[in-house]
């Protein structure tokens, strides 16, 4: 599925979850809504977010989204509005319609076979042939084929032998479609590739990350995230640990090259999902810490898009949670250093914002306050995991909101020679966090 869907279906309010309502005329407190997708994971729905093809649509964030995800800033919405093609695209490729029946059906014996027989392989080939003829056709026909092809992959019914055979049959079909100039066709191919979750499909997702179209690059990143999610539920993974490591490293390569904030956010989400796989936490943490620290260090606070701030905040919060869930000695020292660098650069970004005196809009100030608080938490947690010493928070987020002068003093102490970054335990070069 795409990272967010635009949907015209009516939804029922869930008054237990207040959130932000976005319209062209402004922002109002409203309710958070719940919706279900074909994979049975909840969407978070913010009504009346964008107008496409003359209709008003609702914005559906992916399963597992939180109020923080729903509370997009006005700047992020303006960035989203610039993705006019993506808006039209995801409207077209939205949730699978149960009324669109597939051609034939594969039996559970095939899906769960420990070893497929020649006859079973023939049935898989016939199923693929019958349900892939319209993947380069019109929207409704594409949806019909996509629905049919994804159905065997729902839940945990597809065993590894079936996935590998299914992937091999779909490979020659999806490879050219993922490179198609039509975004609708390319994104649908990537949706299917992600759910297959095999090494060959990862190769397709990687290749699409170089597309000139942001929507395709985002789907590539989201596809890697979905692949990592699928691998978590496989008793016998379809991808070897060494190939997973390469996929996580690839995310770092793309973070260096990417310039669209929403795609960067998708890559961060993918790396955070990869960190949940066995023995991949340190690698994913190092990738996020290293690349997002470099991104944060270069951001001009007065002009950086809110969407980029959201991405850096997500990176910091994700690293904070991963470090917090670990024990002393569980994450190696070089990885803790990369995490600490990210925390320090987030604090330094908030320092530059405070010193600029240019951040006056309430929503942006809150973003920087959250960045300051998350950055401090990451630094302190990483330092504690490295040397075992507890450290007291100075509540940078709260000070950014209420006392910038106190925040600046304490933040510069944290980033300076006597703090845990330049001083013990990390002993980073003093020039890593340049201060006025």
N, C-alpha and C positions, 0 to 999 in steps of 0.2 A: 504494500500500500504506500501511497505517497505520504509525505510527512504531515501534511494537513490536507483535508478535503473540504470542498465547498459544496454544501448540500441544501436542497430546497425542502426536504422533508420536515413536517412539523415535529417538534420534540416537546416532551413534558418537563416542566421545571422540577429540579430537586432543591428545595428551599434550604436544605442542610448545608449547601456549599455556596456561599456568596462569592461573587467574583466581579470582574469588570465587564461592562457592556460597551462595545465600540461601535460608533456610527460615524458617518461623515461629519456630523455636526458637533461631535464631542464625545466625552466619556461619562458614563453614569454608572452608579452602583446597580447591578442587577444580579441575576442568579446564574449559577453554574449548571449546565445541563448534562445529561448523560445520554449516550447513544451507543449502539453495539455494531461492530463491523463483522464481516464474514469470519474473522479469526476469533471471534468471541472475546475480544479485549475491548475495554471501554474507550470511547472517544470523549474528549471534553469539548463541549460545543459553546461557542460564543456567538449569539445570534446577530444577524444583520451587519456583517462585517464588510462585505464588498459587493459591488454591483458588477455583474458580468453578463454580457449578451442581453441586457435589458432587465435582468431579474436580480432580486436581492437574495444573497446566499448566506448560509451560516458557516462559520469557520470551525472545523473539527480538528482538534489537535490529536496526536496519536495516543494509543492506549498507554496508560501509566502516567499521563500528563497530570500536572498539579495546578493549583491555583496560580502559582508563580508563572507557569507556562501560559495560562490563560490571560494573565494580567499583562498583556503586551503593551509596550509603551507606544505613544503616538508616533514616535520616530520609526519604530519597528513596523508599524502598520503602513507608514508612508513607503518604507522600503518594500514591503510586501506588495503594495499597490503598483510598484514599478515592475513587478513580475506579471504583467498583463497576460502574457502567453501561458504562464503556469496556471493562472487562475482559470482560464478557459480550459486548459488541459486537464487539470484535476477534476473539474466539473464533469468532464467527459469520461474519465476513467474511474470515477468514484466506486462505491461499494458494489459488490457483485449482486445481481438481481436473481433471487431464487427461482423466479419464473423462467429464466433462461436455462433450459435444461441442456445437459451435456449429451453428446452422442456416445451411447454405450456407457459402460461402467466397469472399472477394474475390481475384481473380487478381493476380499480380505486375504485370501490365500496368496495372491500375487503381491499385495502390499507388504505382507509380513513374512514372506518366504525367506528362509536362511540362505537359500541358493536358488536362483531362478532357473527353471528348466528351459530348453529351447522353445517349447510351446508357449510358456509364459512370456518369454522375451518377444515372441511374435505377437502376442496379445498386446503387450506394452507398445510395440511399434505401431500396431493398427490403431490403438487408442490415440496415440500422438498424431498420427496422420489424419484421423477423422476430426480431431479437435484443434487443429492448428492452421487450417486453410484460410481463416479470415483474420489472422493476427496483423495483417497489413491492410485490412479493409476499413470499413466505416466503424464509428464508435460503438454502436450497439452490437455489431458482429464481432468486434474485438472483445467486447465485454463477455459475450457468450463463450468464445473460445477460452478466454482467460479464466472464467469461472470454472469451466470444465477441467482445465489443466491444473488448477490449484486445488480442486476438491480432494484428490488423493493425498495431498500434503497437509491437510488440516489435522490439527491435534498431533498425536504421537503415533498414528496408524502406519506411517510409512517407515519401514525398516531400511537400514543402510543399503543392502543389496538392491532393493527396488529403487531407491534414490539414485544410486550410481547408474543403473540401467536407464532410468527415466531421463537423467541428465544427459547421458550419451546420445539418446534419441533426439532430445530437444536441442542439443548443442548446435548442429548445423542450421537449425531453424532460427534460434534466438541470436546467434552471433551477428548475422547481417541486420536483423531487425533492431538490435541495440544501437547500431550505427546509422539507423535511418534518419533522414533529414526531417521527417515528421516527428515532432516531439511526442505526440500521442502514441505513436507506434513504438518509438524508442523506450519511453517510460514503461509501457506495458511489458515489453520484453524484459526490462530490468526487474520489474515486480516479480515475474515468474522466476527469473534467475535467482533472485534473493531467496525465495521460498524453497528452491531446490537445495540450496546450501551445500554444494559440492565444490571441489577445487576448480573445475573448469568454469563453473558459474562465477566464482570469485574472479577469475581471469577476465570474464566479460564485464563484470562490475568495475574492475580496475581500469580497463580500457575506456569505459564510458566516462571516467572521471576527468578525462582530457577534453570533453565536449566543449564547444563554444557556448552551449546553452546552459544557463544556470540551473534550470529545472532538471535537466538530464544529469548534471553533476550532483545535484542534491539527491536525486534518486539513486545514484551510484553510492553515495555515502550512506543513505538510509538502507540500501540493500546490504551493505556490509554489516550494519547494525542488526538487520533481520537475520543474516547468516549466523552471526555470533549468538543471537537468541536461540535459533534453531539448534545449534551445536550443544547448547547447555542441556537440552532435553534428549539427547541421543545417547543410548547405552553404548553404542559403538559408533563413534564420530566418523563422518564422511571425509573429514579433512585431518591430516596429520598435524601434530603440534608444531613442527617446523614450518609448515605452510601457514598456520595461524599466526606464528610470530612474524612471518613475512607480510601478512595482511595488515597486522598492527603497525609494523614499520612503514608500510605503504601509506597508511593514514597520516603518519608524520610527514612523509614526503609531500602529500597533498596539502597539508596545513601550511607548509612553506610556500607553495605555489598559488594557493587559492586567495582570491580577493573579494569574494561575495560573502557578506556576513552570515547569511542564512545557510550557505553551503558549509562555511566554517563551523557553524553550530551543528550541522548534521555530522560533520567529521568528528567533532568532540563527542557527540552522543555515541557514535559508533565505537570510538576508542574506549569510552566508559563501559560500554557493553562488553567489549573484548576483555576488559579487566576482570570480568566475572568468570571467565573460563579458567580451568585448572592451570596453575603455574604461569598465568599470563598477567597477573596483577602488576608486578614490578615493571614489566616491559611497557604495558599500557600507561602506567603512571609516568614513566620516564618520557614517553612520547608526548603526552599531554602537557606535562610540566615544562619540558624543554621548548616545545614549539609555541605554546600559548604564552610562556614567559617572554619569548622573543616578540610575539605579536603585541603583547601588552606594553612592552617597553617602547614600542614605536608609535603608540597611539597618541594623537593630539587631543586632549580632553575636550577642548571647546568645539571641535568639529567632528569627532568620531560619531558614526551613526549609532543610535540606540541599539540597533540589532547587533552590532559588534560588541557593545557593552554586555548585552544579554548573553552572547556566546562566551565571553570571558568570565562572566559571573557563573555560568553553567560549568565551565571548566574548573574554576576554583572550588565551587561547591562539590563537584564530583570528586576531585582530588582530596578535599577535606574529608569527605565521607569514607573514601577508600583507606586513607591513612588512619582515620579514627577507628575503623573496624579491624585494624591490624594490631598485633602485639609487638612489643619491643624485640627487635631482631628478625621480625618476619619480612620486612622490606629492607633490601640492601642499602648501604650508605649512599652510593651514587644516585640511586633513585630518590631517596629522601632529599638529597641535595637539589635535584631537579624540581621536586615538589616545593621545597622551600623557596627556590628562585621564583617560581610562579607566584607564590604567596607574596614575596617581597615586591615583585613587579606590579601586582595588583594594588598593594598599599602605595607604592610610588606613583601609580596612575591616579589614585585618589588624592595624593599630595599635590600633584600637578594641577588637578581639577580645583582643589581648594585655593591654591596660590594664584590661579588664573583669575579668580573673582568673576568668571564668565558663566558659571553654572548657576543660573537663577531659576530655571523652570523646575517646578516641584518634582515632576516625574524623573527628570534627569538627576536631580540632587539625590533622590532616593536610590536610584541605581548606583551612584557613586558611593553612597553610604553603605549599601549592601556589599559592594566590591571591597570597600575598606575593611568591613567586618570579616568577610570571608578570607581576605588576604591575611589578616592578622591570625585568624584561626589556623590556616594552613601552616604558616611559619612556626607557630608555637607547638602545634601537634607534631610536625616533622622534627623539630628540635628535641621534643620530649621522646619521640620514638628512637632518636639517634643516641641520646646520652642517658635516658631514663629519668631526667630531672623535670619535675612539674614546674610550669611557668604560669604566672597570673595574667589573665587578659586585662587590657586597659579599655576594652569596649570601644574599639575604634569606630564601629558603625554608629553607635549612639552619640559619640563625640562629634562625628562629622555632621550629624543632624542638629546638635544643640550647642556645640562649642568648637568651632573650627580651630581656634587658637590652641586649645588643649590637644585637639587631634594632631595638629602639625608638630607640636613639641614631642608628643609620645611616638608618633609615627617616625620622626627623624631619629629618635633614640633607638627604635627597633631596627631601622635601616643603617644606622651609623656604626662606628667602630666598637661601641660597647654592647651592641645587640647580638642576637644569636646568628645573624647572617654573616656579617663581616667578622664578628668575634666568635667565641665558642658557641656551638660546636662545629659550625660549617666553615668558618674562616675563608669566606669568599673574597675576591678582590674588591677593594673599596670603590673602584669605579663601576661596579656592577649596578649600583643604585645611585646615580648622580643626583645630588641635592643642591639647592641654591644656598 
